[in-house]
Amino acid sequence: MEPRPTLICIPDISGFTKFMSSTDIELSSQVIPSLLNKVIYSNVIGMKVSEIEGDAILFYKTGSLPTFKDLVEQCRLFYVEFYRQLKKLSKEFEEEAKGIVIPDVLGLKMVIHYGAKISAVPIGKNIKLMGEDVIIAHRLLKNKVPFEEYILLSESILEQYRDEVIECSFGWGDLREMDTSYKHIGDVSYSYIDLKPLME
């Protein structure tokens, strides 16, 4: 298909590997799908799901972008609903040997990126996103952010909102700038904000 400007959003469960290695398969096979489903059904800005990758969901949206305020609110909603479900699961499985540690192990982080030329290619019943910016979005999950739970906004997505008042859209903390160098890609600049204050 013709490459189009595309918003990419990747909510990713932090602590996934630790949880999977320390929990029996019966418990983890109920907890992780429940959390991923909660995130998917909390999508209110019309994004589509391209892939579910174990501990992450690859959302995308072509066409006009939501306002920056709506984008931030979507991320906040993902986080709040994720924790609401986490607490519900913890209570449901509190009698299980590992059930009580669910909230202490798992968390949520989000990467938001924008690509000017991304192809949405149908493969079977699924849509596969292709393009360098898809690779960049995935690489941004490996970064230097000093928090476990955060929203990371690439420079390319922030450029789309340069005429909007970005800082005022966050009522719980400060947006900080950083960059990371990636092999075959080079330096990628981004900004991030800690999500933890939302739960305090």
Secondary structure, 3 states (H helix, E strand, C coil): CCCEEEEEEEEEEECHHHHHHHCCHHHHHHHHHHHHHHHHCCCCCCCEEEEECCCEEEEEEECCCCCHHHHHHHHHHHHHHHHHHHHHHHHHCCCCCCHHHHHHHCEEEEEEEEEEEEEEEEECCEEEEECHHHHHHHHCCCCCCCCCCEEEEEHHHHHCCCCCCCHHHCCCCCCEEEEEEECCCEEEEEEEEECHHHHC
